[in-house]
Amino acid sequence: MDKVGQSLLKGAKEALDYARGNIKDKKTHRIKIPKKVSVRTIRNKLHMTRQEFAAHFGFSIRTLEKWEQGIRQPESSARAYLVVIAHNAKAVESALAMSEAS
């Protein structure tokens, strides 16, 4: 078996051990994602219209409207993304621009 296969098997075994509660001396990281995020506050802080915010970060305008009106709350992955945008929008824009170029 090649190195990639061995690495995949090792990772799968570690994941299974973790799921079974058999981890010892392993570092784990828990990420705290807020239950609620104010999309309007983030967007206003960046001085962007809904259209600009949607275009910059890949959201649909209708989704932003629903979030801002309280009709829906962003899912956990979207909340995590929004937190990153709130803390470092320039880095997100740069990363997205780099992915477009490749």
LUMVO-706804 format. One record per residue (C-alpha): residue in one letter; x, y, z. Coordinates in steps of 0.02 Angstrom, whole numbers, plus 50000, padded with zeros to 5 digits. Layout:
["a"; [X; Y; Z]]
...
END
This chain:
["m"; [50000; 50000; 50000]]
["d"; [50065; 50173; 49957]]
["k"; [50090; 50317; 50080]]
["v"; [49926; 50400; 50035]]
["g"; [49828; 50241; 50070]]
["q"; [49919; 50215; 50235]]
["s"; [49884; 50395; 50285]]
["l"; [49699; 50376; 50244]]
["l"; [49686; 50216; 50345]]
["k"; [49776; 50295; 50492]]
["g"; [49658; 50445; 50487]]
["a"; [49505; 50333; 50478]]
["k"; [49567; 50230; 50627]]
["e"; [49599; 50389; 50728]]
["a"; [49425; 50453; 50685]]
["l"; [49348; 50288; 50739]]
["d"; [49447; 50289; 50902]]
["y"; [49389; 50468; 50934]]
["a"; [49207; 50422; 50899]]
["r"; [49221; 50277; 51021]]
["g"; [49299; 50388; 51155]]
["n"; [49466; 50299; 51148]]
["i"; [49577; 50450; 51123]]
["k"; [49725; 50479; 51236]]
["d"; [49853; 50616; 51226]]
["k"; [49772; 50686; 51069]]
["k"; [49741; 50869; 51044]]
["t"; [49564; 50913; 50997]]
["h"; [49498; 51083; 50951]]
["r"; [49322; 51140; 50978]]
["i"; [49260; 51286; 50881]]
["k"; [49126; 51393; 50959]]
["i"; [49004; 51455; 50828]]
["p"; [48880; 51583; 50892]]
["k"; [48697; 51532; 50894]]
["k"; [48647; 51696; 50814]]
["v"; [48736; 51818; 50700]]
["s"; [48674; 51990; 50650]]
["v"; [48702; 51993; 50463]]
["r"; [48638; 52172; 50451]]
["t"; [48765; 52230; 50581]]
["i"; [48908; 52145; 50488]]
["r"; [48851; 52217; 50321]]
["n"; [48828; 52392; 50391]]
["k"; [48998; 52385; 50476]]
["l"; [49072; 52353; 50304]]
["h"; [48968; 52496; 50229]]
["m"; [48895; 52382; 50096]]
["t"; [48725; 52368; 50017]]
["r"; [48644; 52197; 50011]]
["q"; [48693; 52185; 49828]]
["e"; [48875; 52225; 49865]]
["f"; [48883; 52106; 50013]]
["a"; [48805; 51966; 49911]]
["a"; [48922; 51994; 49765]]
["h"; [49078; 52002; 49875]]
["f"; [49043; 51849; 49981]]
["g"; [48934; 51735; 49875]]
["f"; [48763; 51750; 49957]]
["s"; [48598; 51772; 49868]]
["i"; [48511; 51936; 49902]]
["r"; [48351; 51843; 49947]]
["t"; [48445; 51743; 50079]]
["l"; [48518; 51902; 50153]]
["e"; [48344; 51979; 50160]]
["k"; [48274; 51828; 50252]]
["w"; [48419; 51831; 50376]]
["e"; [48407; 52018; 50406]]
["q"; [48217; 52013; 50427]]
["g"; [48231; 51871; 50551]]
["i"; [48131; 51752; 50442]]
["r"; [48277; 51629; 50444]]
["q"; [48441; 51611; 50536]]
["p"; [48600; 51560; 50446]]
["e"; [48653; 51378; 50465]]
["s"; [48808; 51346; 50571]]
["s"; [48929; 51344; 50423]]
["a"; [48859; 51510; 50360]]
["r"; [48870; 51583; 50537]]
["a"; [49053; 51530; 50546]]
["y"; [49085; 51610; 50376]]
["l"; [48997; 51769; 50431]]
["v"; [49103; 51779; 50589]]
["v"; [49260; 51768; 50482]]
["i"; [49192; 51903; 50367]]
["a"; [49154; 52014; 50517]]
["h"; [49330; 51995; 50586]]
["n"; [49431; 52000; 50425]]
["a"; [49331; 52038; 50269]]
["k"; [49487; 52085; 50171]]
["a"; [49563; 51912; 50200]]
["v"; [49402; 51829; 50141]]
["e"; [49397; 51938; 49986]]
["s"; [49579; 51898; 49951]]
["a"; [49553; 51711; 49972]]
["l"; [49401; 51713; 49859]]
["a"; [49494; 51814; 49727]]
["m"; [49636; 51688; 49732]]
["s"; [49516; 51543; 49708]]
["e"; [49440; 51631; 49557]]
["a"; [49612; 51651; 49478]]
["s"; [49652; 51466; 49488]]
END
